[in-house]
Amino acid sequence: MTDKKADLAGPGIGDYAELDKTLPQDYTSLLSPKETQNAIYAAKDYIEENLCKELNLIRVTVPLIVDVDSGVNDLLDRDGSRTPIEFSCGLGLETPVRAQVVQAATKWKRMGLKQFGMDIGEGLLTDMRAIRKDYFLDHDHSAYVDQWDWELAITAEQRNLMFLKQVVQKIWKVLKGAETCVQELFPQLKTDKYPDMPDELTFIHAEDILAKYPDLPRKQRETQIVQDYPAVFIYGIGWVLEDGYPHEMRAADYDDWAIETTSEDGRPMHGLNGDILVWNPVTKRRHELTSMGVRVNAETLKQQLEISGQLDFLKLPYHKAIVNDEIPLSIGGGIGQSRTFMLMLKKAHIGEVSATVWPKVLKDMCKKKNIHVIE
């Protein structure tokens, strides 16, 4: 059980010797650096345009920094293992503004629904940039994060599994369409060596994955399931499962992982959130594309904060707004941009599609393996 507990938070491989064995040995990029950039922006334009069409969103500006006292920064999990960059700003102020670089726009977006006057069935899409300094830097994790963070205002009646699955299917439709788009522009991406993304997603609750692989830690369970089903939406992430551990730690104040639900065959379950994971044929590993969910209401916010020992958060403006029904009920998520480009363009390393910093040990490793990261 020690391995299971250690696996609850903190993504990444965590060891460069292991990463050296993981990266492909016979890799050649299917696209040149120039072609890669053109393909990235073709996919980006397609995804943004079609997410807006499918989910009735408009594109809005999004902050890079937020006020600490607002409570809207994303803490990513509830164990305190990943902390945001914080600094003071405001020359000449008697009391400077305490600012943080965002780790994601998860909570800000829900406030944004009210700020931009969104009605039920309307939402927003952001081109979000963030820093997550506490990641281990490997083949698909970097300190620089780019996401399509989106949020949609919904009714209380839409807070159910059927609606969640409908939204996930729409997102998958857009991602598949983007893959087709870039392959039409660059036919060399259509290759027998690396299969395309599957046409269909398989939906499976975290409890059912545990039942299939009861002795495996979470990441190994995910690795197994995406080999059986190359594209899955794992839902119900955050509530304690049959073995006494959640599938993964999730923050207590955005996704609703505590709400009671019922499986299709009538079993009691929990949670209205989940992740899209796929099998990456280049890296031969699990590959997460997006995390999303129906957001907490006043009742489940209090419940989840109590479970996580964070009831003091109820003093913050964001949390007060939920408790007082001042902001809309919503569903939302973040789709990793570089992760998506890495998969669609069949790259071995996220640094081939994202410009950021990498340690020398990783850059040297990639160079030996014919992997050209952007510097």
Sequence and secondary structure as in RCSB ss.txt:
>XXXX:A:sequence
MTDKKADLAGPGIGDYAELDKTLPQDYTSLLSPKETQNAIYAAKDYIEENLCKELNLIRVTVPLIVDVDSGVNDL
LDRDGSRTPIEFSCGLGLETPVRAQVVQAATKWKRMGLKQFGMDIGEGLLTDMRAIRKDYFLDHDHSAYVDQWDW
ELAITAEQRNLMFLKQVVQKIWKVLKGAETCVQELFPQLKTDKYPDMPDELTFIHAEDILAKYPDLPRKQRETQI
VQDYPAVFIYGIGWVLEDGYPHEMRAADYDDWAIETTSEDGRPMHGLNGDILVWNPVTKRRHELTSMGVRVNAET
LKQQLEISGQLDFLKLPYHKAIVNDEIPLSIGGGIGQSRTFMLMLKKAHIGEVSATVWPKVLKDMCKKKNIHVIE
>XXXX:A:secstr
 HHHHHTSS  S   HHHHHHHS SS   SS HHHHHHHHHHHHHHHHHHHHHHHTEEE    SEEEGGG  S  
 SSSS S   EEEE TT SS EEEEE S  HHHHHHHHHHTT  TT EEEEEEEEE TTS   SS  SEEEEEEE
EEE  GGG SHHHHHHHHHHHHHHHHHHHHHHHHH GGG BTTB    SS EEEEHHHHHHHSTTS HHHHHHHH
HHHSSEEEEE  SSB TTSSBSS   SSSB  SSEEE TTS EEE SEEEEEEEETTTTEEEEEEEEEEB  HHH
HHHHHHHHT GGGGGSHHHHHHHTT S  EEEEEEEHHHHHHHHTT S GGGT      HHHHHHHHHTT     
